[in-house]
Amino acid sequence: MYRLLFVIILSAQVVRAQTPDSLLLELKTINTSSAGALLSHRALNVFLSEAAGYYMSDPDNLTLYKNSVIANSAQGTLAIYHNMRQSHGIDEPLRSFLSIGVQANVADAFAARSENRPYNNQFGALIKQTWVGRPRVTAATAQMQAMDTVRAAILRSMEKDIRGRPDDFVYDVDLFKELEFDYAHKQAEHLAKSFNYGVFAFHWTSISLYIPLVTENFQTLPTPGADPMSRHAWPLHFNISHTRLWEGSKFGRFFATLAGDVTLNNARDGFMLTKSGNQYIGDYKNFITPSIKGQLIYFPKDSHIGISFHLEQAIGDYHAMNGILGVPIVLINKKAEAAMNFEFQVRFYDMGHSIDAGKGLNGRTAIGVTAGVPFSKISF
C-alpha cells in the first residue's frame, strides 16, 4: 500500500513538472550543446538511418528502425528482425544495439505443394549485435553557422506550437520523446534536402548468428541401390561484417562492405552429391565452410536507383566463387523517406568452375529479387 502511494505521488510530481517551460528548457539544452555542429546527436541518428536505409537486401544490412522484413526470392527465405535498443537520456548518440529475429524458407512450401512432396522445413533464430562508430563530417564554417540558424528557427516554431497546446498535454508522459524526435527529424530533413554539407562518413560493424531450430530432412545413398539414410541439414551460420558509408552532397551514397562467414556445411549443400529423384547419391559428410565477401554499392545524388557488386569466395571442401550484380531500387513515402527497397539481381555461381557441373550446378546463373521493408519507429 505504501509503495503504491509512493508511485502515485512520484507520478504526480513528474506530471506537474511537465510544463511548456520545462519542455522547452530541455530542447534549448540540446540546441545549445549542438552549437557549431551540423546536427544534434539524435538528428545525426535520423540522418544515418535514412542514408543507410537506402540499401536493405540482406538481414545483415543496417537499419535503425525497430522492425524490418527481408525477403529473398533466390534463396526462398523470409527474415524478420526486431531492434531491442531503448533510448536513454537526452540527445543520446547511437553507439550499439542488439537485434533479434527469425528466418524461414517460406518458398519451399509452395514448391512442395505443387510437386506433391514433403516440406523441407527450415526455421531458425537470428541474433545480431551492431556497433556504430563515431561519424566524421566535412563542412565549411558557413555551413555550420547556417545549421545553427536553422536549429534556432525550428526551436522557435516548436515553442510557438508547444505554448499553443491545450492544458491537458501535461498528462502525455511521452510528449517530450515525441518533441525530441520531431526536433531531430526536422534537422535531418532540412540537411538532406538542402545538401548543406560536404561529406558524412559513417561506419559500423556487426556480428550475427543464425541458429537452426527446425531443420530440413533428406535422404542419401552411398551408392546406387544401397539403403537410403535419413539426414538433417544443420546450417549454423556466423557472420562478421564491417561497412563504411560515404554520404556526399555532390556524388551521392557509396557503401563498401567486407565480411567473413563461417557455415556448418554438408556434401548435399556443397554440390558434392548426385541427385536422383528426391534422393542424393554419394559420400555424405559434414564440414565447415569459411568464406570472404566484399560488396560495393552506389546511389548517385538524388537517385532512387543504384548499382551493387558482390563477390564471395568460399574456402575448404566447398571452394566456389559466387557473385551478384544487382540493381537496387528505393521506393520513398510522402515524407521522401526510404519506405521499401527492391534489388533485382543476376547471380553467378561457381565462377571459377571449381565444382564438377555433373554434380550439381546445372546452369551457373540465376535471376532473383530481394525486398527489404523497415517499419515502425526509428530506434534513435
C-alpha positions as CSV (number, residue, x, y, z in Angstrom):
1,M,0.0,0.0,0.0
2,Y,2.8,2.4,0.9
3,R,4.7,1.5,-2.2
4,L,1.6,2.2,-4.4
5,L,1.1,5.5,-2.7
6,F,4.8,6.4,-3.3
7,V,4.4,5.6,-7.0
8,I,1.3,7.8,-7.3
9,I,2.9,10.7,-5.6
10,L,6.1,10.4,-7.7
11,S,4.0,10.2,-10.9
12,A,2.1,13.3,-9.8
13,Q,5.3,15.1,-9.3
14,V,6.5,14.1,-12.8
15,V,3.3,15.2,-14.5
16,R,3.3,18.5,-12.5
17,A,6.9,19.2,-13.7
18,Q,5.9,18.8,-17.4
19,T,5.1,22.4,-18.3
20,P,5.8,24.3,-21.6
21,D,8.8,25.9,-19.9
22,S,10.3,22.6,-18.7
23,L,9.9,21.0,-22.1
24,L,11.4,24.0,-23.9
25,L,14.3,24.1,-21.5
26,E,15.3,20.5,-22.5
27,L,15.0,21.3,-26.2
28,K,17.1,24.5,-25.7
29,T,19.7,22.5,-23.8
30,I,20.0,20.2,-26.9
31,N,20.2,23.3,-29.2
32,T,22.9,24.9,-27.1
33,S,25.1,21.7,-26.9
34,S,24.8,21.4,-30.7
35,A,26.2,24.8,-31.4
36,G,28.9,24.7,-34.1
37,A,27.8,21.2,-35.4
38,L,25.7,20.3,-38.3
39,L,23.3,18.2,-36.4
40,S,22.4,17.2,-32.8
41,H,23.3,13.6,-31.8
42,R,19.8,12.3,-32.4
43,A,19.4,14.2,-35.6
44,L,22.6,12.5,-36.8
45,N,21.0,9.2,-35.9
46,V,18.0,10.0,-38.0
47,F,20.2,11.1,-40.9
48,L,22.2,7.9,-40.7
49,S,19.0,5.9,-40.6
50,E,17.8,7.4,-43.8
51,A,21.2,7.2,-45.5
52,A,21.9,3.6,-44.5
53,G,18.3,2.6,-45.1
54,Y,18.7,3.2,-48.8
55,Y,20.1,-0.4,-49.0
56,M,18.3,-3.3,-47.4
57,S,18.9,-6.6,-49.3
58,D,20.2,-8.9,-46.6
59,P,19.4,-9.5,-42.9
60,D,23.0,-8.3,-42.1
61,N,22.4,-4.9,-43.7
62,L,21.9,-1.9,-41.3
63,T,18.5,-0.5,-40.3
64,L,17.8,1.7,-37.3
65,Y,14.1,1.0,-37.4
66,K,12.5,-1.0,-34.7
67,N,11.3,-3.7,-37.1
68,S,12.3,-4.9,-40.6
69,V,11.4,-7.6,-43.0
70,I,13.8,-9.0,-45.7
71,A,12.5,-11.4,-48.4
72,N,14.9,-13.2,-50.8
73,S,13.4,-14.9,-53.8
74,A,16.7,-16.6,-54.9
75,Q,17.1,-18.3,-51.5
76,G,13.4,-18.5,-50.8
77,T,13.8,-17.0,-47.3
78,L,11.9,-14.5,-45.2
79,A,13.6,-12.9,-42.3
80,I,12.1,-10.6,-39.6
81,Y,14.3,-8.6,-37.2
82,H,13.4,-6.5,-34.1
83,N,15.7,-3.9,-32.7
84,M,16.0,-4.2,-28.9
85,R,17.5,-0.7,-28.3
86,Q,15.8,1.6,-25.9
87,S,16.9,5.2,-25.8
88,H,18.1,6.8,-22.5
89,G,18.9,10.3,-21.7
90,I,18.6,13.5,-23.7
91,D,20.1,13.7,-27.2
92,E,22.0,10.4,-26.9
93,P,24.4,9.4,-29.7
94,L,23.9,5.9,-31.2
95,R,26.8,3.5,-30.4
96,S,25.5,-0.1,-30.2
97,F,22.3,-2.1,-30.3
98,L,21.1,-5.7,-30.3
99,S,18.6,-7.2,-32.8
100,I,16.8,-10.5,-32.6
101,G,14.7,-12.2,-35.2
102,V,13.7,-15.3,-37.1
103,Q,14.2,-16.7,-40.6
104,A,12.4,-19.4,-42.6
105,N,12.5,-20.9,-46.1
106,V,8.9,-20.0,-46.9
107,A,9.2,-20.5,-50.7
108,D,9.6,-24.3,-50.3
109,A,6.0,-24.7,-49.0
110,F,4.7,-23.6,-52.5
111,A,7.2,-25.9,-54.3
112,A,6.4,-28.9,-52.1
113,R,2.7,-28.4,-52.6
114,S,3.0,-28.2,-56.4
115,E,5.4,-31.2,-56.5
116,N,3.3,-33.3,-54.1
117,R,6.3,-34.0,-51.8
118,P,7.0,-33.4,-48.1
119,Y,8.0,-30.0,-46.9
120,N,11.7,-29.2,-46.4
121,N,11.3,-27.1,-43.4
122,Q,14.0,-24.7,-42.3
123,F,13.4,-22.2,-39.5
124,G,15.9,-20.6,-37.2
125,A,16.7,-17.7,-34.8
126,L,18.7,-14.6,-35.7
127,I,20.8,-12.7,-33.3
128,K,22.8,-9.6,-34.3
129,Q,25.0,-7.1,-32.4
130,T,25.9,-3.9,-34.1
131,W,28.4,-1.2,-33.1
132,V,28.3,2.2,-34.8
133,G,31.5,4.3,-35.0
134,R,31.7,8.0,-34.5
135,P,30.8,9.8,-37.7
136,R,33.2,12.2,-39.5
137,V,31.8,15.3,-41.1
138,T,33.3,17.7,-43.6
139,A,31.6,21.0,-43.8
140,A,32.5,24.7,-44.2
141,T,32.2,27.1,-41.4
142,A,29.4,28.9,-43.2
143,Q,27.5,25.6,-43.5
144,M,27.9,25.0,-39.7
145,Q,26.6,28.5,-39.0
146,A,23.7,28.1,-41.3
147,M,22.6,24.9,-39.5
148,D,22.8,26.8,-36.2
149,T,20.4,29.3,-37.6
150,V,18.1,26.5,-38.9
151,R,18.0,24.8,-35.5
152,A,17.1,28.1,-33.8
153,A,14.3,28.6,-36.3
154,I,13.0,25.1,-35.7
155,L,13.1,25.7,-32.0
156,R,11.1,29.0,-32.3
157,S,8.5,27.2,-34.4
158,M,8.2,24.4,-31.9
159,E,8.0,26.8,-29.0
160,K,5.0,28.5,-30.6
161,D,3.3,25.2,-31.1
162,I,4.0,24.0,-27.5
163,R,2.7,27.1,-25.9
164,G,-0.4,26.9,-28.1
165,R,-1.3,23.4,-27.0
166,P,-4.3,22.8,-24.7
167,D,-3.6,22.4,-21.0
168,D,-4.2,18.7,-21.0
169,F,-0.9,18.0,-22.8
170,V,0.8,17.8,-19.4
171,Y,-0.7,14.3,-18.9
172,D,1.0,13.0,-22.0
173,V,4.1,11.2,-20.5
174,D,5.6,10.5,-23.9
175,L,5.3,14.1,-25.1
176,F,9.0,15.0,-24.7
177,K,10.1,11.9,-26.6
178,E,7.8,13.0,-29.4
179,L,9.1,16.5,-29.3
180,E,12.7,15.5,-29.3
181,F,12.2,13.2,-32.3
182,D,10.4,16.0,-34.1
183,Y,13.3,18.3,-33.4
184,A,15.8,15.8,-34.6
185,H,13.8,14.8,-37.7
186,K,13.3,18.4,-38.8
187,Q,17.1,19.0,-38.6
188,A,17.9,15.9,-40.6
189,E,15.2,16.5,-43.1
190,H,16.4,20.1,-43.8
191,L,20.0,19.0,-44.2
192,A,19.1,16.1,-46.6
193,K,17.0,18.5,-48.8
194,S,19.5,21.4,-48.7
195,F,22.7,19.4,-49.2
196,N,24.3,22.0,-46.9
197,Y,27.4,19.8,-46.2
198,G,30.4,18.2,-47.8
199,V,30.7,14.6,-46.8
200,F,29.4,12.4,-44.0
201,A,31.4,9.3,-43.3
202,F,29.8,6.6,-41.2
203,H,31.0,3.1,-40.3
204,W,29.6,0.2,-38.4
205,T,30.5,-3.4,-37.5
206,S,28.0,-6.3,-37.0
207,I,28.3,-9.8,-35.7
208,S,25.3,-12.1,-36.4
209,L,24.4,-15.7,-35.8
210,Y,21.7,-17.9,-37.4
211,I,20.7,-20.8,-35.2
212,P,18.6,-23.5,-36.9
213,L,15.6,-24.6,-34.8
214,V,13.7,-26.7,-37.4
215,T,16.0,-28.5,-39.9
216,E,15.5,-30.0,-43.3
217,N,15.3,-33.8,-43.9
218,F,16.6,-35.6,-46.9
219,Q,17.9,-39.0,-47.9
220,T,21.3,-40.1,-49.1
221,L,22.7,-43.3,-50.6
222,P,26.4,-44.2,-50.6
223,T,26.0,-46.0,-53.9
224,P,23.1,-46.6,-56.3
225,G,20.8,-49.4,-54.9
226,A,22.1,-49.1,-51.3
227,D,19.7,-48.5,-48.4
228,P,18.8,-44.8,-48.0
229,M,19.9,-42.9,-44.9
230,S,18.0,-40.0,-43.4
231,R,20.0,-36.8,-42.9
232,H,19.4,-33.5,-41.3
233,A,21.0,-30.3,-42.6
234,W,22.1,-28.1,-39.8
235,P,23.2,-24.8,-41.5
236,L,24.5,-22.9,-38.4
237,H,25.8,-19.6,-39.8
238,F,28.1,-17.0,-38.3
239,N,28.9,-13.6,-39.9
240,I,31.0,-10.6,-39.1
241,S,30.9,-7.6,-41.4
242,H,32.3,-4.1,-41.5
243,T,30.6,-1.4,-43.6
244,R,31.6,2.1,-44.5
245,L,29.2,4.6,-45.9
246,W,30.1,7.9,-47.5
247,E,27.2,10.4,-48.0
248,G,28.3,13.2,-50.2
249,S,26.3,16.3,-51.2
250,K,28.0,16.1,-54.7
251,F,28.4,12.4,-55.5
252,G,25.6,10.6,-53.6
253,R,25.9,7.5,-51.5
254,F,28.7,4.9,-51.6
255,F,28.8,1.7,-49.5
256,A,31.8,-0.6,-49.1
257,T,31.5,-3.8,-47.1
258,L,34.0,-6.5,-46.1
259,A,32.6,-9.6,-44.4
260,G,33.6,-13.1,-43.3
261,D,31.2,-16.1,-42.9
262,V,31.5,-19.5,-41.3
263,T,28.8,-22.0,-42.1
264,L,28.3,-25.6,-41.0
265,N,28.0,-27.1,-44.4
266,N,27.4,-30.6,-45.8
267,A,28.1,-32.6,-49.0
268,R,24.5,-32.1,-50.3
269,D,24.6,-28.3,-50.0
270,G,28.2,-28.3,-51.3
271,F,27.0,-29.9,-54.5
272,M,29.2,-33.0,-53.9
273,L,26.3,-35.5,-54.4
274,T,24.4,-36.6,-57.4
275,K,20.6,-36.0,-57.2
276,S,18.3,-38.9,-58.2
277,G,14.6,-38.0,-57.7
278,N,14.3,-36.9,-54.0
279,Q,17.5,-38.7,-53.0
280,Y,21.2,-37.9,-53.2
281,I,23.9,-40.4,-54.1
282,G,27.5,-40.2,-52.9
283,D,29.7,-39.9,-49.9
284,Y,27.9,-37.7,-47.4
285,K,29.8,-35.7,-44.8
286,N,29.6,-32.5,-42.8
287,F,32.2,-29.8,-42.8
288,I,32.8,-26.2,-42.1
289,T,32.9,-23.6,-44.9
290,P,34.6,-20.3,-44.2
291,S,34.1,-17.6,-46.8
292,I,35.2,-14.0,-47.5
293,K,32.8,-11.5,-49.0
294,G,33.1,-8.0,-50.4
295,Q,30.4,-5.6,-51.7
296,L,30.3,-2.2,-53.3
297,I,27.0,-0.2,-53.7
298,Y,26.5,3.2,-55.3
299,F,23.5,5.5,-55.5
300,P,24.0,8.8,-57.5
301,K,22.9,12.0,-56.0
302,D,19.1,12.4,-56.0
303,S,18.7,8.9,-57.4
304,H,16.5,6.1,-56.1
305,I,18.2,3.6,-58.4
306,G,21.7,2.3,-57.7
307,I,24.1,-0.5,-58.6
308,S,25.8,-3.1,-56.5
309,F,28.6,-5.6,-56.9
310,H,29.0,-8.6,-54.6
311,L,31.8,-11.2,-54.6
312,E,32.1,-14.2,-52.3
313,Q,35.0,-16.8,-52.2
314,A,34.4,-20.0,-50.2
315,I,37.3,-21.8,-48.7
316,G,37.8,-25.6,-47.9
317,D,35.9,-28.6,-49.2
318,Y,33.4,-26.3,-50.9
319,H,35.5,-23.5,-52.5
320,A,33.3,-22.0,-55.2
321,M,33.4,-18.2,-56.1
322,N,30.0,-16.7,-56.4
323,G,29.0,-13.2,-57.5
324,I,25.9,-10.9,-57.6
325,L,25.3,-8.0,-59.9
326,G,22.3,-6.0,-58.5
327,V,20.2,-3.0,-59.3
328,P,18.7,-1.7,-56.0
329,I,15.6,0.5,-56.3
330,V,14.3,2.5,-53.4
331,L,10.6,3.4,-53.0
332,I,10.0,6.5,-50.9
333,N,7.0,7.6,-48.9
334,K,5.2,11.0,-48.9
335,K,7.9,12.3,-46.5
336,A,10.6,11.4,-49.0
337,E,11.9,8.7,-46.7
338,A,13.0,5.2,-47.8
339,A,9.9,3.0,-47.3
340,M,10.8,-0.1,-49.3
341,N,13.9,-1.5,-51.0
342,F,13.9,-3.9,-54.0
343,E,17.1,-5.3,-55.6
344,F,16.9,-7.1,-58.9
345,Q,19.9,-9.5,-59.1
346,V,21.8,-11.6,-61.5
347,R,23.5,-14.3,-59.5
348,F,26.7,-16.0,-60.8
349,Y,27.5,-19.4,-59.2
350,D,30.9,-21.1,-59.2
351,M,32.5,-18.5,-61.4
352,G,35.9,-20.4,-61.3
353,H,34.3,-23.7,-62.4
354,S,35.8,-25.4,-59.3
355,I,32.8,-27.8,-59.0
356,D,32.0,-30.6,-61.4
357,A,29.0,-29.4,-63.3
358,G,27.7,-33.0,-63.4
359,K,27.4,-33.0,-59.6
360,G,25.1,-30.1,-59.1
361,L,25.3,-26.6,-60.6
362,N,23.4,-27.1,-63.8
363,G,23.3,-23.5,-65.1
364,R,25.6,-21.1,-63.4
365,T,23.4,-18.0,-63.4
366,A,20.1,-17.2,-61.8
367,I,17.7,-14.2,-61.6
368,G,16.5,-13.2,-58.2
369,V,14.9,-10.3,-56.3
370,T,15.1,-9.2,-52.7
371,A,12.7,-6.9,-50.8
372,G,13.5,-5.0,-47.6
373,V,10.9,-3.2,-45.6
374,P,11.8,-1.1,-42.5
375,F,8.8,-0.1,-40.4
376,S,7.6,1.1,-37.0
377,K,9.7,3.9,-35.5
378,I,13.4,4.7,-35.5
379,S,15.4,3.4,-32.5
380,F,17.2,6.7,-32.2
